[in-house]
Amino acid sequence: MSSMLSRFWDRLPAIVRGILVAELVVTIGTTPPSIAVILNLRTSPSIPWMLVVTAGWLLFFWWYVSGHGWPRSTQKARRRDLRAPSLSKHAWTWALIAGTLGITGTIAMAFVTARLAQLPREAFAAPMDFAKYGALTVICAIACISATAGVVEEAGFRGFLISPIQRRYGWTIAILISGIMFFLDHHLSHAYATFVFLPFFLAISAVHGLLVKYSGSIRPSVLLHALADFIVIPVSYGLVGTFSVESVPVTGIDRQFIIWVAVMVICLGAFVPALRVLGRRSETAR
C-alpha cells in the first residue's frame, strides 16, 4: 500500500504536489497558535500564556520541517525543500537590506491599493475586539500572530511550495504559483483581500521568493515577514495610528497618496541592485 501511494504521489505534477504540501504545512502550522490565542483571550486575558504555547509550538514545528522526527524516510526531503540553511554574516546583512527595501515598497503598494480599491474601512478591521483587552495582552496576541505567519507561511509558501516547482519549471513559475496561492489563502480568510489586492500579494511573494533565490535560505524572509506583520497589523487594525481608505477618484490625488507612491517606487527600485549584491555575497560564502 505504501509503495502504491508513493508511486501515485510521484506521478502527480510538481505544481500539485507543491500546493498540497504547502497547504498542509500552513494549516497544521497555524492551527495550535490560533487556538492558543483565542482560548487565552476568552479565558484568561490577563495572563498571556499564549506566548509560551506559540513559542513552544513554533520551535517544534521548525525542528520537524527542517528534517527531524518521524518518518525517517522523509527527513532528507523535508530538510531539502524547507530551504533553510544558515547564512554568512555578509549574506544576512544584504538579505536584510534587500528584504527591508522590498517589503517596505510592497507595503507602500498595499496602502496605495487601499486608496484605489473602494473598500470600506471595516474590511481592514480586526477579527476580534482588541479594545476590551489590555495593551500587554494585545501586544502578545499580535506577536503570536506575526511570529506564526513568519515561520509557518514562509516554510509553506517559500519552502515546500516553491522547491518542487522550481526544480521542475524554474524560479519564475515557482514564485508566480507561490504568489497566487498566497493570495488565495488570504482571499478566503481576509475581507480586504479582494482581487484588486492580487498585484500586492504577487509583489510581496516575489520579494520573498527572490530573497530565497539570491540568499539560498528562507531564514531572512521568516524574520522579515514576522517583523513586518508585527508593525503593519496594528496599523491595519486601527490599533496604532490610522491610514486612509478614501477613494482617490473621489478625493483626488493628495499628499498622502503621493508619498506612498514615491516610497513604493524608490524602495522597489532600490530592491533590485540590493538583490544583486546579496547574490554575489551569498555565492562568495558558498
CORZIZI-V206689 format. One record per helix or strand of 3 or more residues. SS is the DSSP state (hx for helix, st for strand). FROM is the first residue (numbers start at 1). LEN is the number of residues. Records with the same first field share a line. If there is no record, write none. Layout:
# CORZIZI-V206689
SS=FROM-LEN + FROM-LEN
This chain:
# CORZIZI-V206689
hx=2-10 + 14-30 + 50-16 + 72-11 + 89-28 + 121-4 + 130-3 + 135-35 + 171-19 + 195-21 + 219-18 + 248-4 + 255-31
